[in-house]
Amino acid sequence: MRDLAKDYLERKVSRRSFINKATAAGFSLAAAQSTLKSLAPMVRAESTVMQTVSLRNGSSQTYSSHYETDTAVTVRKSLTGTGGELLAEQIRSAGARFIFICNSSGMGPLCDAVVDRPDIQFIQGVSENQAVAMADGYAKATGEVSFACFSRVGGPIASANMYNAMKDRTPIVVVTDHMDSQADGRDGHEDLDDWLDAFKQYTKWRWLVKEGNRIPEWVTHAYKVSSTAPGGPTFVRIPRNVLYQKHKAEIFARESMSVPMDITPNPKHVERAALMLIEAKSPILHVGHEVWTSGGRAQVVELAELLAMPVVQAWSWAADFPTDHPLYLGGYLDQAVRRRFQGQRE
């Protein structure tokens, strides 16, 4: 499959040929189609559309748009600006409408850049941990990746809610500034030898950006990792002087950071699971937050009612099953619930 995907990206095989060869190799049609869908954001057409826009400083920038041959469209824009402008444009391209921030002098270049981007709005908290908490709530409510930022020294206090986000698998991209490049590694004011290691256990991925022209690349990667199931927070640090300096970089489109997860299950496995439920003498349904995040609550209720199957709730931030439903027993770790269910089995 890897070789076949490579040939497809290099345009050596068509969509139809890809599906034919994949199924001939033993993959199901659903698997072949799902793989094609995941490759779609990486496919580029040969034609390029050029567009010139003017920035506040009067200079002009050229945007190159590459259109895919399939259904999706991916746009890559070449932009020259400060590191803060590259950061603002990349999160804007990722679909960010809100920046959750606190009193944050380290993110000054980003704040300056947002002046020219009125479609992005700041939501300000009084502490770094509150900024992450608000971003966490927004991501949970919308199902979208949220963006939080603050000065580097606020990392330790913010880490408490980054830990919570990791446990809840909430997709959040967290960005802070970092010690200036020329002073890094001297154990100076607001500096540590290794800022990333402290966040390793409660982030899916973390990175220290060294080159300004790669800010969009690493922020895009942070969005991709954070949004891919199971979700979770990612953490990016950018030296403050790099945020103020000017660079030229490509801005990546939202489509290029999306990994489709709608994989069709094997019908045989579904039939086997259904048979196990039907033949079970005393089945129980154990639900977790994946029910809510996948939008499957109504279907789970329907299944429980169809089989008159009691339901217990795993620890979850979401209401994965109606707590007032007659089939709802309570939390799985509740000793009273476990005794009740064991009594039913006996």
Salt bridges, closest charged atoms under 4 A:
GLU10 OE2 - LYS6 NZ 2.86
GLU10 OE1 - LYS12 NZ 3.15
ASP70 OD1 - ARG15 NH1 3.10
GLU89 OE2 - LYS77 NZ 2.77
GLU89 OE1 - ARG92 NH1 3.29
GLU89 OE1 - ARG117 NE 2.80
ASP116 OD2 - ARG56 NE 3.28
ASP119 OD2 - ARG92 NE 2.96
ASP136 OD1 - LYS140 NZ 2.49
GLU144 OE1 - ARG254 NH2 2.59
ASP168 OD2 - LYS140 NZ 3.07
ASP177 OD2 - ARG152 NH1 2.74
ASP177 OD2 - ARG240 NH2 2.90
ASP184 OD1 - HIS178 NE2 3.31
ASP184 OD2 - LYS210 NZ 3.12
GLU190 OE1 - ARG152 NH2 3.65
GLU190 OE2 - HIS189 NE2 3.43
GLU217 OE2 - ARG214 NH2 2.90
GLU250 OE1 - ARG76 NH2 2.25
ASP262 OD2 - LYS37 NZ 2.76
GLU290 OE2 - HIS289 NE2 3.84
GLU305 OE2 - HIS325 NE2 2.76
